[in-house]
């Protein structure tokens, strides 16, 4: 019985990830976690091997543990409103997706329009972030 389960797991991994389906679902649930401020859920979206981060400073690579500590710390604050904008998804390989687009991050009456790029990798059947790049498109604007 154990070999049958193992064979099924291996076969499931051999099936190519469909970024056009899995990517939007991942990003929608990521947005919900950000909007709720669910720090643990956000941190768990990153690769168990850590991830690269670009934008707002030099390129860094943080461990999974360091990412968790960053989201648990006081420097990270949830937005009042969060929304992805114009996301596109590209297949990079059997287990990798490229996400490109942007997001709006609103705190109080100010909204920052941001550019966003990520590389997602399937790990143990689940998408995880291995690279994110964020940069400001325009200065924060007041809500109307």
SVG drawing of the C-alpha trace seen along z (x, -y; Angstrom):
<svg xmlns="http://www.w3.org/2000/svg" viewBox="-13 -63 35 65">
<polyline fill="none" stroke="black" stroke-width="0.4" points="0.0,0.0 2.9,-2.4 4.5,-1.9 1.2,-2.7 0.9,-6.0 4.5,-6.8 4.0,-6.0 0.9,-8.2 2.8,-11.1 5.6,-10.8 3.2,-10.7 1.4,-13.8 4.7,-15.7 5.5,-14.6 2.4,-16.5 3.4,-19.9 2.0,-22.8 -0.5,-25.0 0.5,-28.6 -2.5,-30.0 -4.7,-28.2 -2.6,-27.7 -1.0,-31.2 -4.2,-33.2 -5.5,-31.0 -2.3,-31.4 -2.2,-35.1 -5.8,-35.6 -5.3,-33.7 -2.0,-35.6 -4.0,-38.9 -6.6,-37.7 -3.8,-36.9 -2.2,-40.3 -5.6,-42.1 -6.3,-40.2 -2.8,-40.7 -2.3,-36.9 1.4,-37.1 1.9,-33.3 0.0,-32.5 2.0,-35.2 5.3,-33.8 4.3,-30.3 3.9,-31.3 7.7,-31.4 10.0,-28.5 11.3,-26.4 14.7,-27.2 14.2,-30.9 13.7,-33.5 15.3,-36.4 13.9,-39.9 14.6,-42.9 13.5,-46.5 13.7,-49.0 17.4,-48.2 20.0,-45.7 19.1,-42.1 18.9,-39.9 18.3,-36.2 16.5,-35.4 16.0,-32.0 12.4,-30.8 13.0,-31.4 14.1,-35.0 11.1,-35.7 8.8,-34.4 10.6,-36.7 10.2,-39.7 6.5,-39.2 6.1,-38.6 8.0,-41.8 6.6,-45.3 8.1,-46.7 5.5,-44.8 2.1,-46.3 -1.0,-45.1 -2.5,-47.4 -6.0,-48.8 -6.7,-47.7 -4.8,-45.5 -5.4,-44.6 -3.3,-43.1 -3.4,-44.9 -2.9,-43.5 -1.2,-40.3 0.2,-38.1 1.4,-34.5 4.0,-32.7 5.1,-29.1 8.9,-29.0 9.1,-25.2 7.4,-22.2 7.4,-23.5 8.0,-27.3 5.8,-30.3 6.6,-33.9 4.1,-36.5 4.3,-40.1 2.0,-43.0 1.4,-45.3 -0.5,-46.0 -2.1,-48.8 -1.3,-49.1 -3.5,-51.4 -3.0,-52.7 -5.4,-55.4 -6.0,-57.8 -2.8,-57.0 -2.4,-54.4 1.0,-53.3 0.9,-51.9 3.6,-49.2 5.2,-47.1 5.5,-43.4 7.4,-40.4 7.6,-37.0 8.9,-33.6 6.8,-30.8 8.0,-27.2 6.0,-24.1 7.3,-22.4 5.6,-19.2 2.7,-20.0 2.2,-23.6 3.3,-26.9 5.9,-28.9 7.6,-32.2 11.3,-32.0 11.8,-35.5 9.9,-38.8 10.6,-42.2 8.6,-45.3 9.1,-48.9 7.0,-52.0 5.4,-53.2 4.3,-56.5 4.4,-58.4 1.5,-57.5 -1.7,-59.3 -4.6,-60.3 -7.9,-58.4 -10.8,-60.3"/>
</svg>
